[in-house]
Amino acid sequence: MAMFGIIVSGRLVQTEFQQLNERQFVTVIPDADNINHIVVFLTGAIPFPEGFAGQVYFSWPDPNAPPNWQLLGYLSNQKPSAIYKISNLKKLHEMGDYSNLMFGQSHIVHNAQIGISIEPLSNIQEVPSSESAEAQVTFAQKMLESFMNFVLSYSVTQQNMLPNPTMTYVPLSTVQSWYTNFERRLQQNPNFWKS
């Protein structure tokens, strides 16, 4: 009897989870590059033991590295299903060495994976909602736009510059390059600036 299931849009329901030990389960999601959302759920056949829930993790495929687990959220008997947006999660090279051996694997994989770790309710971690992450992105983008508008309001052409040996000048293209890189990184991971 399957305890967990996943739904990827356009695919059949998947309930084949490999049990790694008494509290950890993993399933493979083939061809995960174009997946935007995934539904993870309890099938109803087997409930969590009293006082326990399941932390749900996701690992993006990376052909050159072992799995790197990112916490998506949790399932419980009171919250038996959840939809997770995975299209904006960080790729492995942005993660560092965090939790590479979470589910006992250190070999390279080419497919995404969902891992579920059954934990006492007291150990369950909440993940900020995607709405708060989107609000952070929106705020940061507005801040960047304000900064760029401010910098641009002081721009002058080279022929209009007055020589001043006490002033330091930064080419506008340098600021634009920084802005573009910062915005790209923010889109990939709204929390990259915390590390």
N, C-alpha and C positions, 0 to 999 in steps of 0.2 A: 504494500500500500504506500502510495506517495504522500508525503507530508506537505511538500512544497510544489508550486508550479510557477511558471513564468509565461508571459505573453509578449511577443514581439510583433508589432503590427505587420500584417501580411503573412504571418507564419502560423503554423499549428501550435496549440498549447504544448508546452514542454514540461514534463514532470519527472524526467530522469535526472536525479541528483545523485552524485557519488557520495557515500558517507565515508568521510576520512577518519573519524573517530566518533565517540558517542555524542559529541555536540557540534561537529563541524560538517557541513555539506557543501558540495561544489557542483556546478553544472557549467557546461561550455556553450557559448553562443557563437555559432559559426558566422562568418562574414558580417562582423559587427560594425564595420566602418560607416555604414549609412543609417545606423539605428539612432533615432532621436529620443524615444521614450521606451521604457520597459515596465511592465506590470509584474510584480512579485506578489504571490498570495499563498495562503494556507489552503490546501485542498478541502479541508474539513474531515478528512479520513482520520487524522491523528492530531489532536490538539497539543499545544505546549504543556509541559508539566506545570502544575500550580506554582506560581511565583517566578516563572521564567518567560522569556521572550526571545526573539531572534534578531540579532544585528545583521543587516543586509549590506554586503560589500560588493564592489564592482571592480574589475580589473580590465583595462583596455589592452588590446593586443599590441605587442611590440616584438618584432621578430628577433631583436638583439638583446633581450633582457628577460629576466624572470618576472612573474606576475607582481604587480604593485597594487595593493588593495586600497580602495577609497571607500570610506563609509558613506552609504546612501541614506540609511535610516533604519527603521526596525519594523517588525511585525509582532503582534501579540494575539492572544485569544480575543482581546477586545478590539484590536485593529488588525484584522486578518488579511488585509491587502493594501497595497500602496502602488502609486504610479511614480516613477522616477525619471527625471529628465537627465539623460546621460550624454547628450550631444555637446554640452559645454564643460564636461569634466576635463581635468588636466591629463595630458599625455604623460607617459612614464618619465621621459627625460626632464620634465618639470618637477617631478615628485621627490627627487633625491633618493635616499636609501630607506625611506619610511616603509615599514611593514612588508618587506619583500618575502619573508618566510611565514606570513600570517597563516596560511592554510597548508603548511608543510611542504610546499613546492619551491624548488629553486631552479627548475629547468625552464628553458625558453618556451613560450607558447605563442601561437599565431592567432588565436581566437580570444574573444572577450570571455570573461567568466563572471558568474555570480556566485558568491560565497555567503553562506548563512551560518552564523555562529550562535548557538543557543546559550544564553547567559541569564544569570539571575536578574530580575527586574531592576535591582539596585545598581547594576552595572550598565544598564542600557543608556546609550548616549543619544541625545537629540541632535539632529542636524538642522541648521538653519534652513528655513523654507527657501525655495527657489525665488519666491517673491522678494525676500529680503536681499538675496544675492543680486537679483535684477535691480532692486532699488540702489544697492551699492554701485552697480555698474552705471546706472543712470546718473547718480550723484557725481561719480568720478568723471564721467564724460562731460557733464555740465561744467565741472570744475576745470577740466582741461580746455574746454572751449573758451571759458572765461579767461583763463591764463593766456591762451593764444590770442584772443582779441585784445587783451591788455598789451601784450608784447607787440602785436602788429600796430597798435595805436602810436607806438614810439618809433616805428621803423622810418628810416630815411634812406634815400639812395646814396651811393658812395659820393657822387658829385655834390650832394647837399650837406655832407658831413663837415662839421667844423673840427679841425684838428685840436685835440685836447689830450696832452700826455698823461693826465691823471685819470682818464676814463678807460675802461676796458670794454671792448666791443665783441659781441658774439654774433657770428653770421646767422641770419634768420633761417637759413637752410639747416643749420645744426639744431635749432630749437624745433623746427618742423620735423626733422628726423626723430628727435626724442619723443615728440608728441605722437607720431605715427607708431613708433615701437611701443610706447606706453599703452596706447589705445588697443593695439593688437593683443598685447599680453593681458590686458584687462578683460577683453572679450573671451580669451581662452580660459582665464581663471580669475574671477573677481577678487580672490583673496591672495594673489601672488605677492602683493606688497607687504603682507604680514610676515613673510619668511625672510 
